[in-house]
């Protein structure tokens, strides 16, 4: 297959030099490291033995102070110590060096990751509990960041730290949307779309017939700068060709890859003038229910946020790690281990990528199936309904009429008002003088043969399908008289039928 790389290479490299060097800057190491930046570096597979550097991010989107360095392990993971004071925006850069390499999924061969190869990731608010992936997709966002900041400057918007953070989220969000990925900073192993996009980019690298990634990254950087311009169409053409090759090699990915190609082809350039995040989520609450003896589900709800252009969705975090994204104000986290306390927060975001501050944390401890569930010290009724340990209400309105059967025997026809239950009443047990004499699925029962002129005490209990039984009804005293007389019920004379 003829791939038109040579046709575009020289012009693309000249066009992209400003973008490639936009992230460059000075920096020095920081001492007293008590926090750790962790993550993984990937092309299609992990990048081993590459140099990793963590920088503060300057307000213009370029590298600031060098905070720490390290090297990726054979599985592409890295761990870099930085000063304890580090917060806010950071940039993580992975650069090739002697011995660095990755396994190309397109060729099955090891590829050197040279000093010319370099990927970056920009993070809006550093959290040592959240790993940071560095990949071609994160590098696209890092290259887009100075472009967004430039547009904001042109619009007369002062670049402050909150504005920089908003721009970072917008840059990452644009690339998220472009490749149908929930979070490009999260591990690609968590997203089939992320993996598929990296496979196509790996194929683009193979098609370029160069010994490094620079030509492809030039295409990606030039394209993402403005998806309404000609360089983006160059990217679309080369990406589509590589996608066709990936599908031919791996038919199982056809639907995933084709969906990404469709998204890439139809992309539009955001305005990037909106730097206002949604309001912070409030009213976060939870109920839980047991799935089995060791695991539970946590159902979260919260008050909807507001935004000047509209809230696009919510990211849900458990113990600082994102566990899901939803477009409504509810999320179910399952399964989680019972009898463990978890901390949940929710972050609202808008279509442009602006993100609200995290909600106040909610502590949730789902208990085992045999127990109630404690949520911030409160008993959750949700588990009660799942286990159905709620009994029906006691029957009311118990009444009777009697009929003489012979000179010495009578029958007692009982009726009552139906009980209620959270799931449903299954039936009623009927007691005479404390001894069960029968069961009914309706609100009536006839005690067929009792001795006349003897006083009896009747009660009724309701039960549900789970076997829960109500308290007994108020006792009803009944004295069936002989055939020649009326019948006394609770001291009143009632004529039998």
C-alpha positions as CSV (number, residue, x, y, z in Angstrom):
1,X,0.0,0.0,0.0
2,X,1.4,3.4,-1.0
3,X,1.3,5.8,2.0
4,X,1.8,9.5,1.1
5,X,4.2,10.2,4.0
6,X,7.0,11.7,1.9
7,X,4.6,14.1,0.3
8,X,3.7,15.7,3.6
9,X,6.8,15.2,5.7
10,X,8.9,18.2,4.9
11,X,6.1,20.7,5.1
12,X,4.7,19.2,8.3
13,X,8.0,19.3,10.1
14,X,8.5,23.0,9.2
15,X,4.9,23.7,10.3
16,X,5.2,21.9,13.6
17,X,8.6,23.1,14.9
18,X,7.0,25.9,17.0
19,X,4.6,23.4,18.6
20,X,7.3,20.8,19.2
21,X,9.4,23.2,21.1
22,X,6.6,25.1,22.8
23,X,6.9,22.8,25.9
24,X,10.7,23.4,26.3
25,X,12.0,25.4,29.2
26,X,14.5,25.5,32.0
27,X,14.1,23.8,35.4
28,X,16.0,22.5,38.3
29,X,15.5,19.6,40.6
30,X,13.6,19.9,43.8
31,X,14.6,18.5,47.2
32,X,12.8,17.1,50.1
33,X,10.7,14.7,48.0
34,X,7.7,13.4,50.0
35,X,5.2,12.9,47.2
36,X,5.4,10.6,44.2
37,X,4.2,11.0,40.7
38,X,3.3,7.6,39.2
39,X,2.0,6.3,35.9
40,X,2.8,4.5,32.7
41,X,4.3,5.4,29.4
42,X,2.9,3.8,26.2
43,X,2.9,3.9,22.4
44,X,1.0,0.8,21.5
45,X,2.9,-1.1,24.2
46,X,4.9,0.1,27.2
47,X,8.0,2.2,26.8
48,X,10.8,0.7,28.8
49,X,13.9,2.4,30.2
50,X,12.9,5.9,29.0
51,X,13.8,9.1,30.9
52,X,11.0,10.7,32.9
53,X,10.9,14.3,34.1
54,X,8.2,16.1,36.1
55,X,7.9,19.9,35.8
56,X,5.8,22.6,37.3
57,X,3.6,24.0,34.5
58,X,4.1,27.7,33.7
59,X,1.1,30.0,33.1
60,X,2.0,30.0,29.3
61,X,1.7,26.2,29.2
62,X,5.5,25.6,29.0
63,X,7.8,23.7,31.4
64,X,8.7,25.5,34.6
65,X,10.7,24.3,37.5
66,X,12.1,20.7,37.2
67,X,10.7,18.8,40.2
68,X,12.1,15.3,39.8
69,X,13.3,12.7,37.3
70,X,13.2,8.9,36.9
71,X,13.2,6.1,34.5
72,X,10.4,3.8,33.2
73,X,10.6,0.2,34.2
74,X,10.3,-2.7,31.7
75,X,6.5,-2.6,32.0
76,X,6.5,1.2,31.2
77,X,5.6,2.2,34.8
78,X,7.4,5.1,36.5
79,X,7.7,6.6,39.9
80,X,9.2,10.0,40.4
81,X,9.7,11.8,43.8
82,X,8.7,15.5,43.9
83,X,8.7,18.0,46.7
84,X,5.9,17.8,49.2
85,X,4.8,21.3,48.4
86,X,3.9,20.5,44.8
87,X,0.2,21.1,44.0
88,X,-1.7,22.4,41.0
89,X,-0.7,22.0,37.3
90,X,2.3,19.8,36.4
91,X,3.8,18.4,33.2
92,X,5.2,14.9,32.9
93,X,7.6,14.3,30.0
94,X,9.0,10.9,28.8
95,X,12.0,11.1,26.5
96,X,14.0,8.4,24.8
97,X,17.5,7.5,25.8
98,X,20.0,4.8,25.2
99,X,18.4,1.4,25.8
100,X,14.8,2.7,25.8
101,X,12.4,0.8,23.5
102,X,8.8,-0.4,23.0
103,X,7.3,-3.3,21.2
104,X,5.4,-2.3,18.1
105,X,2.0,-3.9,17.8
106,X,2.1,-3.4,14.0
107,X,5.4,-5.2,13.4
108,X,5.8,-7.3,16.5
109,X,9.4,-6.0,16.7
110,X,11.2,-4.0,19.3
111,X,11.5,-0.3,18.4
112,X,14.2,2.0,19.9
113,X,12.7,5.0,21.7
114,X,15.5,7.5,20.9
115,X,16.4,10.9,22.2
116,X,14.3,12.4,19.4
117,X,11.2,10.7,20.8
118,X,9.3,12.6,23.4
119,X,5.8,12.5,24.8
120,X,4.3,14.8,27.5
121,X,1.2,14.9,29.6
122,X,-0.3,17.9,31.3
123,X,-2.2,17.6,34.6
124,X,-4.5,20.3,35.9
125,X,-4.2,19.5,39.6
126,X,-1.6,17.0,40.8
127,X,-2.9,14.2,43.0
128,X,-0.3,11.7,44.1
129,X,-3.1,9.1,44.4
130,X,-3.9,9.3,40.7
131,X,-1.5,7.8,38.2
132,X,-0.7,9.7,35.0
133,X,-0.4,8.0,31.6
134,X,2.0,9.5,29.1
135,X,1.2,8.6,25.5
136,X,0.8,10.1,22.0
137,X,-2.7,11.1,22.9
138,X,-1.6,13.0,26.0
139,X,1.1,14.6,23.9
140,X,-1.5,15.9,21.5
141,X,-3.2,17.6,24.5
142,X,0.1,19.0,25.8
143,X,0.7,20.5,22.3
144,X,-2.8,22.0,22.2
145,X,-2.5,23.7,25.5
146,X,-0.4,26.7,24.4
147,X,-2.7,27.1,21.5
148,X,-5.7,27.4,23.8
149,X,-3.9,29.8,26.1
150,X,-3.0,32.0,23.1
151,X,-6.6,32.2,22.1
152,X,-7.6,33.1,25.6
153,X,-5.0,35.8,25.7
154,X,-6.3,37.2,22.4
155,X,-9.8,37.2,23.8
156,X,-8.5,39.5,26.6
157,X,-8.7,36.8,29.3
158,X,-5.9,37.0,32.0
159,X,-4.1,33.6,32.4
160,X,-4.3,32.8,36.1
161,X,-3.8,29.4,37.7
162,X,-7.5,28.6,37.6
163,X,-7.7,29.6,33.9
164,X,-4.6,27.5,33.2
165,X,-6.2,24.6,34.9
166,X,-9.4,25.1,32.9
167,X,-7.3,25.2,29.6
168,X,-5.6,22.0,30.6
169,X,-8.9,20.3,31.1
170,X,-10.1,21.6,27.8
171,X,-7.0,20.4,26.0
172,X,-7.3,16.9,27.5
173,X,-11.0,16.9,27.0
174,X,-10.8,17.7,23.3
175,X,-8.5,14.7,22.8
176,X,-10.7,12.6,25.0
177,X,-13.6,13.4,22.7
178,X,-11.7,13.0,19.5
179,X,-10.8,9.4,20.2
180,X,-13.9,8.4,22.3
181,X,-11.7,8.0,25.4
182,X,-13.1,8.8,28.9
183,X,-9.7,10.0,30.3
184,X,-6.5,10.1,28.3
185,X,-4.5,10.4,31.6
186,X,-5.9,7.1,32.9
187,X,-4.4,3.7,32.0
188,X,-5.1,2.6,28.4
189,X,-5.8,-0.9,29.8
190,X,-9.1,0.5,31.2
191,X,-10.4,1.6,27.7
192,X,-10.7,-0.4,24.5
193,X,-11.0,2.8,22.6
194,X,-7.8,4.1,24.0
195,X,-6.0,0.9,23.1
196,X,-7.4,1.0,19.6
197,X,-6.4,4.6,19.0
198,X,-2.8,3.8,20.1
199,X,-2.8,0.8,17.7
200,X,-3.7,3.1,14.8
201,X,-1.0,5.6,15.8
202,X,1.5,2.7,16.0
203,X,0.5,1.7,12.5
204,X,1.0,5.4,11.4
205,X,4.6,5.2,12.8
206,X,5.2,2.0,10.9
207,X,3.8,3.6,7.7
208,X,6.1,6.6,8.0
209,X,9.1,4.3,7.5
210,X,11.2,6.4,9.9
211,X,13.2,5.2,12.8
212,X,11.4,7.4,15.4
213,X,8.0,8.9,16.2
214,X,8.8,12.5,15.2
215,X,7.0,12.6,11.9
216,X,3.8,11.1,13.3
217,X,3.8,13.4,16.3
218,X,4.3,16.3,13.9
219,X,1.2,15.3,12.1
220,X,-0.8,14.8,15.3
221,X,0.4,18.1,16.8
222,X,-0.3,20.1,13.6
223,X,-3.7,18.5,13.3
224,X,-4.9,19.1,16.9
225,X,-3.8,22.7,16.7
226,X,-7.0,23.5,14.9
227,X,-9.2,20.7,13.5
228,X,-10.8,23.2,11.1
229,X,-7.6,23.7,9.2
230,X,-5.8,21.8,6.4
231,X,-3.2,20.1,8.6
232,X,-6.0,18.3,10.4
233,X,-7.3,16.9,7.1
234,X,-3.8,15.5,6.5
235,X,-4.0,13.8,9.9
236,X,-7.4,12.4,9.1
237,X,-6.2,10.9,5.8
238,X,-3.2,9.2,7.3
239,X,-5.1,8.1,10.4
240,X,-7.9,6.6,8.2
241,X,-5.4,4.7,6.1
242,X,-3.6,3.3,9.2
243,X,-7.0,2.4,10.7
244,X,-7.9,0.3,7.6
245,X,-4.7,-1.6,8.1
246,X,-5.4,-2.2,11.8
247,X,-8.8,-3.6,11.0
248,X,-7.5,-5.9,8.3
249,X,-5.0,-7.2,10.8
250,X,-7.4,-7.4,13.8
251,X,-11.0,-7.8,12.5
252,X,-12.3,-8.0,16.1
253,X,-11.5,-4.3,16.5
254,X,-13.4,-3.2,13.4
255,X,-16.4,-1.6,15.2
256,X,-14.2,0.1,17.7
257,X,-11.7,1.5,15.2
258,X,-14.4,2.5,12.7
259,X,-16.3,4.4,15.4
260,X,-13.1,6.3,16.2
261,X,-12.5,7.1,12.6
262,X,-16.0,8.4,12.3
263,X,-15.5,10.6,15.3
264,X,-12.1,11.9,14.0
265,X,-13.6,12.6,10.6
266,X,-16.5,14.6,12.0
267,X,-14.7,16.6,14.7
268,X,-15.2,20.4,15.0
269,X,-13.0,23.0,16.7
270,X,-14.3,24.2,20.1
271,X,-14.5,27.9,20.8
272,X,-12.4,27.7,24.0
273,X,-13.7,31.0,25.2
274,X,-15.6,29.4,28.1
275,X,-13.3,29.2,31.2
276,X,-16.1,29.0,33.7
277,X,-16.4,25.6,35.4
278,X,-19.7,24.2,36.6
279,X,-20.7,24.7,40.2
280,X,-19.5,22.2,42.8
281,X,-21.6,19.2,43.3
282,X,-23.6,19.3,46.6
283,X,-25.9,16.9,48.4
284,X,-23.9,13.8,47.8
285,X,-25.6,10.9,49.5
286,X,-25.6,7.1,49.3
287,X,-27.5,4.0,49.9
288,X,-26.0,0.5,49.7
289,X,-27.2,-3.1,49.3
290,X,-25.5,-6.4,49.6
291,X,-24.7,-8.4,46.4
292,X,-23.5,-11.4,48.3
293,X,-21.9,-12.2,51.7
294,X,-18.7,-10.3,50.9
295,X,-19.6,-7.6,48.3
296,X,-22.0,-4.7,48.1
297,X,-23.2,-2.0,45.7
298,X,-23.1,1.7,46.5
299,X,-25.8,3.9,44.9
300,X,-24.8,7.6,44.9
301,X,-27.0,10.5,44.2
302,X,-26.4,14.3,44.3
303,X,-27.9,17.6,43.4
304,X,-27.4,18.6,39.8
305,X,-24.7,21.2,39.1
306,X,-25.2,24.3,37.0
307,X,-23.0,25.8,34.3
308,X,-23.2,28.9,32.1
309,X,-23.2,26.7,28.9
310,X,-24.6,23.5,30.5
311,X,-23.2,20.6,32.5
312,X,-22.0,17.7,30.3
313,X,-21.4,15.1,32.9
314,X,-19.9,14.0,36.2
315,X,-16.8,12.0,37.1
316,X,-17.2,9.8,40.2
317,X,-14.2,9.1,42.4
318,X,-13.7,6.4,45.1
319,X,-10.7,7.1,47.4
320,X,-9.4,9.6,44.8
321,X,-9.5,7.2,41.9
322,X,-12.1,7.7,39.1
323,X,-14.5,4.8,39.0
324,X,-17.0,6.1,36.4
325,X,-18.5,9.0,34.4
326,X,-22.2,9.7,34.0
327,X,-24.4,12.3,32.4
328,X,-27.1,12.1,35.2
329,X,-26.9,12.8,38.9
330,X,-26.7,9.2,40.1
331,X,-24.1,6.4,39.9
332,X,-23.9,2.8,41.2
333,X,-20.4,1.6,42.2
334,X,-20.4,-2.2,42.2
335,X,-19.1,-4.5,43.4
336,X,-17.2,-3.1,46.4
337,X,-16.0,-5.1,49.4
338,X,-18.3,-5.0,52.3
339,X,-17.3,-3.7,55.7
340,X,-14.7,-1.4,54.2
341,X,-15.0,2.4,54.4
342,X,-14.8,4.3,51.1
343,X,-14.6,8.0,50.4
344,X,-16.6,9.3,47.4
345,X,-16.4,12.6,45.6
346,X,-18.0,13.8,42.4
347,X,-16.7,16.4,39.9
348,X,-19.0,18.1,37.3
349,X,-17.6,19.1,33.9
350,X,-19.0,21.0,30.9
351,X,-18.7,20.3,27.2
352,X,-15.6,22.4,26.8
353,X,-13.8,20.5,29.5
354,X,-14.0,22.9,32.4
355,X,-14.2,21.0,35.7
356,X,-15.7,22.0,39.0
357,X,-13.9,21.5,42.3
358,X,-14.6,18.1,43.8
359,X,-17.7,17.8,46.0
360,X,-17.3,17.3,49.8
361,X,-16.2,13.8,50.4
362,X,-18.8,11.2,51.5
363,X,-17.8,8.3,53.7
364,X,-19.6,5.1,53.0
365,X,-19.3,1.7,54.7
366,X,-21.4,-1.1,53.2
367,X,-21.9,-3.9,55.7
368,X,-22.4,-7.6,55.1
369,X,-25.7,-9.0,53.9
370,X,-26.8,-10.0,57.3
371,X,-26.5,-6.5,58.7
372,X,-27.9,-3.1,58.1
373,X,-25.7,-0.6,56.2
374,X,-24.1,2.4,57.8
375,X,-23.6,5.5,55.6
376,X,-21.9,8.3,57.5
377,X,-23.3,6.9,60.7
378,X,-26.9,6.5,59.4
379,X,-28.8,3.3,58.8
380,X,-29.6,2.8,55.1
381,X,-33.0,1.3,54.4
382,X,-31.8,0.1,51.0
383,X,-30.3,-3.1,52.3
384,X,-33.4,-3.7,54.3
385,X,-35.5,-3.8,51.1
386,X,-32.9,-6.0,49.4
387,X,-33.0,-8.5,52.2
388,X,-36.7,-7.9,52.9
389,X,-36.6,-8.1,56.7
390,X,-39.5,-5.7,57.1
391,X,-42.7,-7.3,58.5
392,X,-46.2,-6.4,57.3
393,X,-48.4,-4.1,59.4
394,X,-50.8,-5.8,61.8
395,X,-54.3,-6.4,60.5
396,X,-57.0,-4.1,61.8
397,X,-60.8,-4.0,61.9
398,X,-61.2,-7.7,63.0
399,X,-64.9,-8.6,63.1
400,X,-67.0,-11.7,63.3
401,X,-70.5,-13.2,62.6
402,X,-71.5,-16.6,63.8
403,X,-74.0,-19.2,62.6
404,X,-75.4,-22.2,64.6
405,X,-74.6,-25.5,63.0
406,X,-76.5,-27.7,65.5
407,X,-77.8,-27.4,69.1
408,X,-74.3,-27.4,70.4
409,X,-72.0,-26.2,67.6
410,X,-71.5,-23.0,65.6
411,X,-69.2,-21.5,63.0
412,X,-67.4,-18.2,63.3
413,X,-66.8,-16.1,60.1
414,X,-64.0,-13.6,60.6
415,X,-63.1,-10.6,58.4
416,X,-60.5,-7.9,58.7
417,X,-58.8,-4.9,56.9
418,X,-55.9,-5.9,54.7
419,X,-52.3,-5.4,56.1
420,X,-49.6,-3.6,54.1
421,X,-46.0,-4.6,53.4
422,X,-43.0,-3.0,51.6
423,X,-42.9,-5.9,49.1
424,X,-46.4,-7.4,49.4
425,X,-48.6,-9.4,51.9
426,X,-48.7,-13.1,51.0
427,X,-51.3,-14.3,53.6
428,X,-52.7,-14.4,57.1
429,X,-52.5,-16.8,60.0
430,X,-55.6,-17.1,62.2
431,X,-55.4,-17.9,65.9
432,X,-58.1,-19.1,68.3
433,X,-57.0,-18.7,72.0
434,X,-53.4,-18.3,70.9
435,X,-53.3,-21.5,68.8
436,X,-53.1,-21.3,65.0
437,X,-56.2,-22.8,63.4
438,X,-55.7,-21.9,59.8
439,X,-54.2,-19.7,57.0
440,X,-55.9,-17.5,54.4
441,X,-54.7,-15.6,51.4
442,X,-57.7,-13.3,51.6
443,X,-59.0,-11.0,54.4
444,X,-61.6,-13.6,55.6
445,X,-61.6,-16.9,57.4
446,X,-64.4,-19.2,58.7
447,X,-63.7,-21.3,61.9
448,X,-66.1,-24.1,60.9
449,X,-67.1,-25.8,64.2
450,X,-66.8,-24.5,67.7
451,X,-68.8,-25.2,70.8
452,X,-71.7,-22.9,71.3
453,X,-72.0,-20.7,74.4
454,X,-68.2,-20.7,74.9
455,X,-66.2,-17.5,74.6
456,X,-63.2,-17.6,72.3
457,X,-60.4,-15.0,71.6
458,X,-59.4,-14.6,67.9
459,X,-56.3,-12.8,66.5
460,X,-54.8,-12.6,63.0
461,X,-51.2,-12.1,61.8
462,X,-50.1,-11.1,58.3
463,X,-47.0,-12.5,56.6
464,X,-45.0,-11.8,53.4
465,X,-43.1,-14.0,51.0
466,X,-39.9,-13.7,52.9
467,X,-41.6,-15.1,56.0
468,X,-41.7,-11.9,58.0
469,X,-44.8,-11.9,60.3
470,X,-46.6,-8.9,61.7
471,X,-47.7,-8.3,65.2
472,X,-51.0,-9.9,66.1
473,X,-54.2,-7.9,65.5
474,X,-56.2,-6.7,68.5
475,X,-57.9,-9.7,70.0
476,X,-61.6,-10.2,69.2
477,X,-63.7,-12.0,71.8
478,X,-66.5,-14.1,70.3
479,X,-69.3,-16.1,72.1
480,X,-71.4,-18.2,69.7
481,X,-74.7,-18.9,71.3
482,X,-77.0,-22.0,70.8
483,X,-79.3,-22.2,67.8
484,X,-82.3,-20.8,69.6
485,X,-80.6,-17.6,70.7
486,X,-78.7,-14.7,69.1
487,X,-74.9,-14.6,69.0
488,X,-72.9,-12.3,71.3
489,X,-69.8,-10.7,69.8
490,X,-67.8,-8.4,72.1
491,X,-70.9,-8.1,74.4
492,X,-73.3,-7.2,71.5
493,X,-76.2,-9.4,70.3
494,X,-75.8,-10.3,66.6
495,X,-78.3,-12.4,64.7
496,X,-76.8,-15.2,62.7
497,X,-77.5,-15.6,59.0
